[in-house]
Amino acid sequence: MKGTNRRMKRLFDKNSGNALILALDHGANEGMIEGLGAIPSILEALPASGVQGVILNKGLAMHYGEMVPPDVNLIVQLNAGTRHGSPAYNKNIVCSISEALRLGADAVSLQVNIGNELEDRMLVDLGMVTDEAHQLGIPVLATVFARGSQIINEHDSTLVGHCIRIGAELGPDIVAVPYPNNGDAFTKAVAASPVPILVTGGPLGQSVEGALDNTVSGLKAGCKGCCIGRNIFQTENPVESMAKFAQIAHKK
């Protein structure tokens, strides 16, 4: 685990101890949504941005990976699905860890959705990915959502707390979850987790201000930063939005 631990340290700012992870892997799921064309200009702005890691699907890692500066970690997304699939919350492995390493990955990530008829396979994927990645000294970031036919409110505090506990129990090195909208199960789960928890940005519709407020609340609850996508790349000024999240994540 020495290699994993060394790489883990690079994913967190040495001064604040927190991480700002920029998620730019939405295109495979959503299609050509607004903002994806801004990815090259966002990557060009990464030096001195306060971002510790960028999540890219393997195709973008192949074409844009060299634009990620040496002091920012390239995190390759290993699984994917589309909103047109049946069900839309299904995620399948589409990239091996060896391929991610060939692309220059410093870490890998995958998404797990619980509360549906496919959660067993996605949990198996999580277990297998963490085993193989740790054999090679690679950290794993797992984004865990409660999404599916059995879920009424994916932002329920108890459900989000369960997502956190899955990460704590099944081996990833960092867990990203949405900030909940009720109850105190979230804070208790964060406090009990042996791995760092990040707050996801959520849908753009809640407004950037809402996502920033969630990040502040998450940090107060003990989270170690945030993992933001739409609320940066779909905003009018992505570089400015990135700076706002960096300021909060690193308490500047």
Helices and strands as residue ranges (DSSP letters): H 2-10, E 19-23, H 27-30, G 36-38, H 39-44, E 53-56, H 58-64, G 65-67, E 73-77, E 79-80, E 92-93, H 97-102, E 107-114, H 119-135, E 140-146, H 157-170, E 174-177, H 185-192, E 197-200, G 204-206, H 208-220, E 225-228, H 230-233, H 238-249
